[in-house]
Amino acid sequence: MIRFTSILLALGSFAAAQESSPDYKNNMLAKVLLFTRTDGLRHDSISTAVNQLQAWGPYYNISFDASEDQEKFTAENLAQYDALLFVHTSGNIFDSTGQAAFEDYLAKGGNFAAVHAASTTYMLNAWAPWTDTLGATFIHHPRRQIATFVKETTGHPATNPTPDRWTFDEEVYSFTSDPRKLGAKLLFSVDSSSYKENNIVEEQGNPHPIAWYQDYSAGAVVKSGDPGPGIAGRSFYSSLGHNNSTWMDDTFMKHIMGGLSWTLASNTTRVAAGLYNGAQPTAQIKLLPTPTPKTTPTSDGGPESTGGATISSSSGAFTNVPASVWATLGTALGAILGALP
């Protein structure tokens, strides 16, 4: 009995380790810092966005660390992340240490993605490393209304899931400059006849940019420890995403996750963590077609049950365990029992 109890305890520890301690290097799970700090403007859809991103992440082999703590921005801490994702950030989000860490991360091949209000970050106190990496700075939007967004690029993970003309209720952002002048390529524009706008911003170019991407020399290879040749990696930005309802829309989530997965397919992914070895480190992230979720995120932003079994933790709480872990446990149990006298 004592021996059988010991086996069960060992198997329980093994299951917990399998569930709570993923091997990012061997399993190719991309690790992303999801940052939502605000300094002024704050969207009430932040919590919905965080919940949805964390719910969809596993379907794209992406693990998110959500934070609003600027202390996370040190060179040592950022080195563990394959990309930085800024959702609805605003104002001056970094102190001087954070700014230096952000620049260092990008210079070593770090990847960048941002959504909606992130373009209001450093809007009043222009900071070139941020503006140039994102591509442009927000200047204004008319009242929220139904508008039609036009696909400008085909064959990209951020546009593959969407219709050619995508109509829904949204804020239509305008920008102080044209991101194409920095080398950005448009993913979406907006049909100017589909909504009412009294303040046309000529500086942002035509067609009116809504979402875009930048591929800095296709991601210059930077060896760990080298200062790098300057900003490399990839950048993705979508100005869509104001409403809670938008974040609950499957097409929109596939747009955002597709754009993020594209940034993670940069050949500099993991360079900041010192794991880049010349091979494609994100081979398990499927770019085409967009992965179909194993379950559909529910209305509260959390995933529905995947059918995994539950085991009791040391605290008495129950923990969901994926079927793959139980399969491994079954093999291990068979080997252990077979070895018993």
N, C-alpha and C positions, 0 to 999 in steps of 0.2 A: 504493500500500500504506500509505504514511504517512497519507494522507488517510482511508482506510478505518479504520485503527487509531484515529485521532482521533475518528471518528464513534462507534466502539464505546466508547471511553473516556467520551465525552460522554453516551452513552445509559446507560452504567453509573452515572455520577454522578447522572443524572436519576432512574433507578430507585431508587437509594439514598435520594435526597432525598424521593421520593414515599412510600417505606416508613417512613422514620425520623422524618420531620418533618411530621406531620399538621397541617393548618391548623384549629385548634380553632374559630376564629371562623366561617370559611366553611363548614366541613363539619359544623358543629353537633355536634361530639363533646363530650359532657359530661365534664368533668374532675373526678374525685373523689379526695380524700385518704383513703386507707384506713389507719386508725391502729389499731395493736394493742399499744401499750405497756401493760405491767402493772407494778403495784407491790404484790406479794403474790401473790394467787391467779393462777395461769396455767393455761390450758387447753391440752392437747396437740393440740387440733384447730385451733389457730391457723394452722399452716402449710397444712393442708388447706383451710381457709376462704379463705386468701389465694390459693392456687393456683386454686381453683374460681371465685372472683370474677373473677380476671384472665382465666380461660378463658371465662367467660360474658359478660364486659364487652362485647366487640365486637358481640355479637348484640343488644345494647341501645344501641349507640352510646355506650358509656361507657368512658372510659379511667381506670384506677386507678393512683395513685402510692401504693405500700405503704411504710409507715415505722413505726418505733418511736421516732423521734428527736423529743423535745419541742422541739428547736430549730426544728423546722418551724413551730411556732406563734408566728409574728410576723404583724403586720397585713399587711406587705408580701407575705409568702409566701402567706398564706391568700387573698389577693385573687384569685389565679389559679384558685381552685376553685369549682365550682358547688355542691358539697355536701361535707360531712365525714361519713365513715362509720366508726363505732367498733365494732370486733368484739372481743369478749372482753377489753376493757380492764378494769383493776381498780385500786383504791386511788387515790392522789393522782398523777395522770398529768401535771399541769402545774406549772411553777414560776410565779412571779408574772407574768412576762412572758407566758407561755402563757395564763394565765387572762385577762389583759387582752385578748390577741389573740382569744381565743375569744369573749368578750363583744362585742368590736368587730365581729367577723365576723357574729355573729347580729344585732346591731343594724342592720347594713347590708343585711339581707335574706338572709343565708346560710341554707342548708338543712342539715338534720341528720338522720342515721339511725344507729341503733345496734342491736346484736344480742347476745342472751343475756347473758353476764357483764358487759356494759357497765353494767348497772344496779347492779353492785357498786362502780362507780367513785364515789369520795367517799362511800362507805357509812358509814365511821367518822368522817369529817370533813365533815359536810354542807356543801355549797356550792350555794346556791339556783340560780345560773345553769345549773348542770348538771342538777340534779334537776328543775327546772321545765321545762327543754327536753326532757329524756327523758320525764318524766311521773310517775315514781315511783322508789323505791329498794328494791332487793332486801332481804329479811329472812331467808328460809330456804327450803329445799326438802326434801321427804322423799327417801328413797332413789330412785334412778333406776328407772323401771318403765314398763310400757306404760300409756298414758293416751289418752283420746279428747278431742281438741280440737274445739270447736264453732264453726263459722263464724257470726259475729254481723253481718257486713256483706257484702252482695252488690254486685256491680258495681264492685269496687275491684281494681286491678291486683295487690294482695297476696293477694287471696282468690279471684280468678277461676280460677287454675289448680288449686285445691284442692277436695277433696270437702267436703260440708257437715259431715260427721263424719270427722275425720282421726285415725286411730289409729296410734301408733307408740311406740317406746321413747324416753323423754325425761326430763329433769329438769323438774318442774313448779315453777316459781318462784312464791313469794308475796312481797307487797310491803307496805311500811310505810304506804302511803296509796292512795287511789283516784285513778287518773289522770283519771277522768271529772270530778273536781272542778276540774281545770285546763282543762277543755274538750275532753279527748281523747275520741275515739270508738273503741269496741272493734272490732277485726277478728276476734279469736278469744278465746273463754273456754275453760274446761276443764270437762268433765262430772265433777262431784265424786264420782259413783258409779263412775267408771271406774278409780279408783286409790285407794291407801290413804294417808290423811293424818291425822295425829294432832293437828296444831297448826293450827287454823283461825284465819286472820287476818281478823277482821271489818272492820278498818280499810280493807282494800283493796276493799271493796264486793262486791256480788253482781249478776251472775255474776262469778266469779273472773277478773280480767283476765290475758290471756296475750300479746296483741299489740294495738297501737293506733296511731292517728295523730292529729296535731294540725295544724290549718290555721289559722295565726295571721292572722285577718282576710283569709283567702284570699290572703295574701301581699301586704302593702302595698308599693306601688311606691316605691322609694327611688332617687333619682338619685345617680350616682357622686359621691363627695366629701361628701355630706350625712351627718350623724351618724345620721340615721334616727329614726323615732318609737319606737324600742324593738325588741324581738324581733319579727321578721317571718319570712317564708319558711315552710317546712314542717318537720315532725318526724315520723319513723316509728321505731317500736321493736317488735322481736319478741324474746320471751324464749326462743324455741326455738333449737336449734343447738348442743347440748352435744356430741353424738357426731361422730366422724369420718364414720361411716356416714350421718348425717343430711345432712352437707354434700355427700355423694356422691349424694344423692337428687335426681332432676330436679324433682319437685314442690316440695321444699323450696327449691331454688335459684330456681325461678320465683316462689315466695312472697317471698323476699328481694329478688330483682331487680325484682319488681313493685312492692314497697314503695319501693325506692330510685328507680325510674323515676317513681313518683308524686311523690316529693319534688322531683325534677328538673323536673317539669311546673309547678312554682310559677312565678308570673309575676315572681318576683324572681330567677330563675336568671340567672346571669352579672352581676347587679348589682354584686357585690363586685369583679368584674374590670373594671368600667366599660364593659361591652359592651351592657347593656340599653338598648333603644331604643324600647320600647313594643310591639314585635312579639313573638310567641311564639318564643323562641329555641331551643326544644327540639322543634320540630315533627316532627323525624325520629324521636323516641323514641315508639314505638308503644305506647299504653296498652291498647287493646282491638283485637284479641285480643293475648295475649302473643306476642311474636315467636318463631318456631320457629328454633332454632339451625341454622346451615348444617352444622355437624357436632355430634356428641355428645361432650361432655367424656369423656375416658378415665378409667380407674380411678386414674391417678396425678395427676389434677387438670389435666392438660394437654389441649389440643384435639387431635383427630386431624387428619391432613393434610387440607387443603382442596383439594388438587390443584394448588396453585400451583407454578410452576417455581422453579428455584434458580439463582443466579448466584454467582460467586466474588467475595468481598470482598477488600479490599486486604490483609487478614491471611491470606488463603488459606482462610478458613472459608466455608461455604456459608450463604446467607441465603434464607429462604422469601419469595417475592414473590407477592402476590395476582394473580389473573388480570386484574383491572381495570387494574393497572399495566402488564401486558404488552400489553393492548389499546391503552393510551395510547402505549406505546413503538412499537407497530406503526404507528400513525398518524404518529408523529414520524419514524420511519425512512423511511416512504414519502415524506414531504415532503422529507427531506434528500436521499435518493437521486434524487428527481425533479429537484432543483435542481442536481445535479452535472453538469458539462459533459461 
